[in-house]
Amino acid sequence: MSAHPNQKRAPTVAEEFAWARELSLGGLFIALGIVIPIGFHALGGGKLGPIFLPMYLPVLVCGMLVSPGTAAAVGLLTPVLSSALTGMPPVLPILPLMAAELTVMGAVASLLHRRLRLHVIPATVLTLLAGRAVLGLTVLLAVSLLPADVLASLPPPMRQPLPYVPAATAAAIPGLILQLIAVPAAVAAVERRRRATPERAD
C-alpha cells in the first residue's frame, strides 16, 4: 500500500546521521569559539581579540562544513554564549555587532562553499568581505536608531560608521590574514578525512 500523499516521509538513517553530525559539528565549533578567544585574551591581556579575530576562525570553518541554517545558528550563538559565560565580547557595544556579523558570515560561508561548491579560498575571501559589509551596516543602523544618551556612551570611533569600519579592518589585518590561511587549511583537512571515511552519509 502506497503512503498517503500528505503523509510526511520518515527520515532515512543517512539523513538522521547527517543531522546528528551537523549538531555535533555545530556544538564543537561553538565550544571552540568560546575557548580559543580565552587563550588569546589570556596571552594579550584582552587586547588581541580585535587584532586576531579568534572567534571568527571556528565560525568560518564550521560554515564551510554544515548547512546554512546550522552555520548561521553557530555564528549567532557563539558570541552570545561567549559573552554570557566569559564576558567576551562585552554586551555593549560589541556583542550586537559581532552577533550580526558572524551570523551572516556563517551563512555566507556555507552557501558559497557547501551549497555552490565554490573553492574554499575564494569562499573565505568573499565571506570576510561580507562580514565587513555587515559590520558597517550594523554600526550605521545602531548610530541611526540608538537614543542620544546611549549613543554618547559608545566609543567615539563607533559614532562615525564610515571611518570606523576601515579603522577596525586595518587593526584586524593580522586576523584576516590568519583566517585566509587557517580556514582553508582546516576545511581541507576535514574534507580529506571525510573522503577517506567509507561511511560518509552526504
N, C-alpha and C positions, 0 to 999 in steps of 0.2 A: 504494500500500500504506500503510495507516494505521500510526502509530507504536505500539509496544507500550505498554500502559497504565502499566507501571512504569518506562518509559524517561523519563529527565529531559529536559524541554524545553530546547533551547538558547536562551540569552538573545537577545532581539532586539537590533537595532542601537540602538534607542531606550533599551532597558534598560541596555545597555553604556555608552551615552553618559551616562545618568543616574548610573550608578555611578561613572564616571570623574569626573563633575562633583562628586559627593559627596566623593570622595577629594581632589580639588583644593581644594574649599572647606575641608574639614577641615584639610588641610595649611596652607593660607593663614591660617586663623584661629588655629591653634596657633602659627604664626610670629608673628602679631600679638600673641598673648597672651604671648609671650616678650619681644618688642621694646618694646611700649607701656609695660609696667611699668618697663623700664630707664630710659626717659625720665623717668617720674615720680620714680623713686628718684634719678636724677641731679639733678633740679631741687630735690628736697626733702630731700636728704641721707638718704634711706632712711625718711623719716617720713610720706610722702604715701600710701604703699600702703594702710594701714588706713583712711585717710580717703576716698580717691577710688576704691578698688577697681578699679584699671585692668585687672586680668586678667579681671574679670567681663564687661567690655564685649564683647570678641571672642567669648567663650564663649556669651553670651546671643544675640548676633546670629547666630552660627553655628547655635545650637539652633533658631532660628526658620526656618532655611533648609534644614536637612538632616533626615534620618530620625532617630528617637530613638536608635537604636544608634550611629550616627555621632556624634550630639551628645553622648551620654554618653562616648564614647571621647575626644572633643575635651576635654570637661570634666575627664576623668581625666588625660590625657597633658599638657595644658598646664601645670599646676603642677608635675607630676613632672619634665618636661623642663626647665622654667624653673629649678627647684631644682638639677637636675644641672648645668646649663650656667652659671647665673649666681649660684647660692647663694640665690636668692629664689624662693619663700619658704624659710626655714630648715627643715631636715628635722624638727627637733623644736623647739617643739611644733606649728608652724603647718601644715606640709605635709599631714599626715593630715586635718586639719580642712578645709583648702581643697580637697583632692582629693575628699573625700566630698561637700562642699557643691557644688562645681562639676560633679561627675558627675551629681548629681541635678538640678541646675538646668538643665544642658544637655538632659537627657532630658525634664524637665517642660516646658521652653520648646518643644521640638519637638512633644510630644504636644498641647499646648494650641493652638499656632498652626498648625503644619503638618498635624497629624492631625485635630484637632477644629475647625479653621478659626476659632478664637477671634481676635478683633481683637488686633493686636499690643500695644496699650496695656494692656488688662486682662490679657493673657497675660504681659506683663512684670511687672505688679504681683503677680500670683499666683506667678510664678516667684521673685521676690525674697522673698516670704513663705515659700515652700517652702524656699528657701536658708537663711533664718534659723532655721526649724524644724529643718532637718538639722544646722545648726551647734550648736544647743542639744543635740540628741540625741547628737551625736558627742562633745561635751565631757562630757556626763553619762556616756556609755559609757566614755570614757577615764578619768574620775575613779573610776568603779566598778571598772575592770579593771586599771589600772596598779598595779605594786608601789609600796609606800610610799616607797622611795628615789627612784624615778623621779617619782612624784607631787610629792615635795618639791622637785624641780628645776624644776617648772613655775612660771611667774609666778603670784604669789598670786591675781590675779583669776580665773585659769583653774581654780583648785581649787574654786570655788563656781559651778557652771554657771548657776544661776538669776540671780545678779547679773551674770555675765559677758556673757550674750547681750544684755540691754538696754544694757549699757555699750558693747559693741562696736558695736551698732546705732546708738547715739547718736553715737559717734565717726565712723561711716561715713555719716551723713546726707548730706553733700555728694556722696559716691559714689553713694548710692542715687538721689538726685535726678538725677545725671549719667546713670545707667542709664535712668531714666524718660524722659529727653529724647533721649539719643543712640541708644538701641536702636531705638525706633520709627522715628526718622528714617533710620537706616542700613538697616533692614529695608525700609522703604517705598521707598527709593532703589533697592535691589537688585531688589525685586519689580516696580517700574516698568520697569526695564531688561529684566527677563525678559519682561514682557508685550509689550515693543516688539521682542523678538527673534523672528523668524519660526521659527527652528529649535528653539524650546522643546520639550524632549523629555518633560516630565512633564505 
